[in-house]
Amino acid sequence: MQVLPYLAVDPSIAEMLQEVMQSSAQKQKVWVSAFRAAPERKSVHSGVQIASEPSEIQAVDDQLQVYSQDSHPVCVACAEADMPPTAVHLANRRARLPGANEASRGAWCIALGTSRSQIERFCLGGPDAQLYVGEWDASSGDNFQRPIPLAGHRADITNVRFFPSGEVVLSTSLDFQAKVYSAIDGSNPRTLKGHTRAIYSSAILGIGREVITGSLDATVKVWDVSRGDATLTHTTHDQSGVLSLEAQDPQLAYFGTESGHLSLLDLRCNSPSSQPNDTRVTIPNSPSPYDASGGISAMAIDGNHLACGTRSGVCAVYDVRQMKEPLVSFWRNTAEINHISWKEQCVLIATSDGLPYRCSLTPSVEEEYVGWDADPVDAIISDHHNNVVAIGGGEYTLYV
């Protein structure tokens, strides 16, 4: 288990930099903090001065190096916290999500999909059964365009997925149901019922004739979408709820449980009892003595690489061809990993402490995405132009 340092940056830094660049202020001061949580806790805190004459950004404390480099206006390094030069990505836009208001409480989820006609669409789910589909345009001042409400769920939305066509979506909810919707007109041709507790995860198998769902009722169900029937129900070995799911192809799926187990579900087997016994591994524990539940709260697959994130802040990446040990596992602090996705062979990680980041498989933090002011980040993904969008608390932040 490798321990990575992390940054906390004044959320107003982008605004302060802009004021200096536009000459509306000659100097501004913000703050930056560098941390390392283990094996020995270290922290360095410093004021940072932004000046127009001479044009510079510089930390007040000599233990922290803050400077501009290449396309990033802010980079930070800190030898005391074992932090190599790390790019700080500033937000280009922050705004409310469609349907969100100040009274909205609960987590949000998002998916992007591209249709055969190259229209990129978003599907956005949130608290109180709020569910929308529309067109995504990163170049517009209104990135979430023409949202269509999708009706039918009765509780918080927990997961959304696009089918490969980019024209159909699958949603899951705390109301025990999964629903299939048209992303074009918002119709709901199929509702999948059979779970007895909240459904937290889903995956599309192949081109979408079958889908798979995971629930807190400790089962994974495979569904025939055309009939709306469950063709297979698999119960977890320790009766632990399923929090996350991914599919590699029409025959192989991976699921993570509340107890911290990662399992393979081989759909070529004829029955749950015929599942192989050697396809279950336990995600490494965090080095924190205050380790919370190690439940696998997030999962994302890219080719043969499967990334898993836990409620105790651990990220582990596996080669699915050999899952006995992770290729790499790392930890920054005990903040829950809410969501994981892939971008250019790196993992994008959204955390409950408002410090989302991009990490290579070295592992090394490539970019810190700032501007959240300790608010939980529910999800983070990239679009087909490699822009990054993070969501949480009814708001979204775009990083171009």
Secondary structure in CASP SS format (residue, H / E / C, confidence):
PFRMAT SS
TARGET T0000
AUTHOR 0000-0000-0000
METHOD secondary structure of the structure
MODEL  1
M C 1.00
Q E 1.00
V E 1.00
L C 1.00
P C 1.00
Y E 1.00
L E 1.00
A E 1.00
V E 1.00
D C 1.00
P C 1.00
S C 1.00
I H 1.00
A H 1.00
E H 1.00
M H 1.00
L H 1.00
Q H 1.00
E H 1.00
V H 1.00
M H 1.00
Q C 1.00
S C 1.00
S C 1.00
A C 1.00
Q C 1.00
K E 1.00
Q E 1.00
K E 1.00
V E 1.00
W E 1.00
V E 1.00
S E 1.00
A E 1.00
F E 1.00
R E 1.00
A C 1.00
A C 1.00
P C 1.00
E C 1.00
R C 1.00
K E 1.00
S E 1.00
V E 1.00
H E 1.00
S E 1.00
G E 1.00
V E 1.00
Q E 1.00
I E 1.00
A E 1.00
S C 1.00
E C 1.00
P C 1.00
S C 1.00
E E 1.00
I E 1.00
Q E 1.00
A E 1.00
V C 1.00
D C 1.00
D C 1.00
Q C 1.00
L C 1.00
Q E 1.00
V E 1.00
Y E 1.00
S E 1.00
Q E 1.00
D C 1.00
S C 1.00
H E 1.00
P E 1.00
V E 1.00
C E 1.00
V E 1.00
A E 1.00
C E 1.00
A C 1.00
E C 1.00
A C 1.00
D C 1.00
M E 1.00
P E 1.00
P E 1.00
T E 1.00
A E 1.00
V E 1.00
H E 1.00
L C 1.00
A C 1.00
N C 1.00
R E 1.00
R E 1.00
A E 1.00
R E 1.00
L C 1.00
P C 1.00
G C 1.00
A C 1.00
N C 1.00
E C 1.00
A C 1.00
S C 1.00
R C 1.00
G C 1.00
A C 1.00
W C 1.00
C E 1.00
I E 1.00
A E 1.00
L E 1.00
G E 1.00
T E 1.00
S C 1.00
R C 1.00
S C 1.00
Q C 1.00
I C 1.00
E E 1.00
R E 1.00
F E 1.00
C E 1.00
L E 1.00
G E 1.00
G C 1.00
P H 1.00
D H 1.00
A H 1.00
Q C 1.00
L E 1.00
Y E 1.00
V E 1.00
G E 1.00
E E 1.00
W E 1.00
D C 1.00
A C 1.00
S C 1.00
S C 1.00
G C 1.00
D C 1.00
N C 1.00
F E 1.00
Q E 1.00
R E 1.00
P E 1.00
I E 1.00
P E 1.00
L C 1.00
A C 1.00
G C 1.00
H C 1.00
R C 1.00
A C 1.00
D C 1.00
I E 1.00
T E 1.00
N E 1.00
V E 1.00
R E 1.00
F E 1.00
F C 1.00
P C 1.00
S C 1.00
G C 1.00
E C 1.00
V E 1.00
V E 1.00
L E 1.00
S E 1.00
T E 1.00
S E 1.00
L C 1.00
D C 1.00
F C 1.00
Q E 1.00
A E 1.00
K E 1.00
V E 1.00
Y E 1.00
S E 1.00
A C 1.00
I C 1.00
D C 1.00
G C 1.00
S C 1.00
N C 1.00
P C 1.00
R E 1.00
T E 1.00
L E 1.00
K E 1.00
G C 1.00
H C 1.00
T C 1.00
R C 1.00
A C 1.00
I E 1.00
Y E 1.00
S E 1.00
S E 1.00
A E 1.00
I E 1.00
L E 1.00
G C 1.00
I C 1.00
G C 1.00
R C 1.00
E E 1.00
V E 1.00
I E 1.00
T E 1.00
G E 1.00
S E 1.00
L C 1.00
D C 1.00
A C 1.00
T E 1.00
V E 1.00
K E 1.00
V E 1.00
W E 1.00
D E 1.00
V C 1.00
S C 1.00
R C 1.00
G C 1.00
D E 1.00
A E 1.00
T E 1.00
L E 1.00
T E 1.00
H E 1.00
T E 1.00
T C 1.00
H C 1.00
D C 1.00
Q C 1.00
S C 1.00
G C 1.00
V E 1.00
L E 1.00
S E 1.00
L E 1.00
E E 1.00
A E 1.00
Q E 1.00
D E 1.00
P C 1.00
Q C 1.00
L E 1.00
A E 1.00
Y E 1.00
F E 1.00
G E 1.00
T E 1.00
E C 1.00
S C 1.00
G C 1.00
H E 1.00
L E 1.00
S E 1.00
L E 1.00
L E 1.00
D E 1.00
L C 1.00
R C 1.00
C C 1.00
N C 1.00
S C 1.00
P H 1.00
S H 1.00
S H 1.00
Q C 1.00
P C 1.00
N C 1.00
D C 1.00
T C 1.00
R E 1.00
V E 1.00
T E 1.00
I C 1.00
P C 1.00
N C 1.00
S C 1.00
P C 1.00
S C 1.00
P C 1.00
Y C 1.00
D C 1.00
A C 1.00
S C 1.00
G C 1.00
G C 1.00
I E 1.00
S E 1.00
A E 1.00
M E 1.00
A E 1.00
I E 1.00
D E 1.00
G C 1.00
N C 1.00
H E 1.00
L E 1.00
A E 1.00
C E 1.00
G E 1.00
T E 1.00
R C 1.00
S C 1.00
G C 1.00
V E 1.00
C E 1.00
A E 1.00
V E 1.00
Y E 1.00
D E 1.00
V C 1.00
R C 1.00
Q E 1.00
M C 1.00
K C 1.00
E C 1.00
P C 1.00
L C 1.00
V E 1.00
S E 1.00
F E 1.00
W E 1.00
R C 1.00
N C 1.00
T C 1.00
A C 1.00
E C 1.00
I E 1.00
N E 1.00
H E 1.00
I E 1.00
S E 1.00
W E 1.00
K E 1.00
E C 1.00
Q C 1.00
C E 1.00
V E 1.00
L E 1.00
I E 1.00
A E 1.00
T E 1.00
S C 1.00
D C 1.00
G C 1.00
L C 1.00
P C 1.00
Y E 1.00
R E 1.00
C E 1.00
S E 1.00
L C 1.00
T C 1.00
P C 1.00
S E 1.00
V E 1.00
E E 1.00
E E 1.00
E E 1.00
Y E 1.00
V C 1.00
G C 1.00
W C 1.00
D C 1.00
A C 1.00
D C 1.00
P C 1.00
V C 1.00
D C 1.00
A E 1.00
I E 1.00
I E 1.00
S E 1.00
D C 1.00
H C 1.00
H C 1.00
N C 1.00
N C 1.00
V E 1.00
V E 1.00
A E 1.00
I E 1.00
G E 1.00
G C 1.00
G C 1.00
E E 1.00
Y E 1.00
T E 1.00
L E 1.00
Y E 1.00
V C 1.00
END
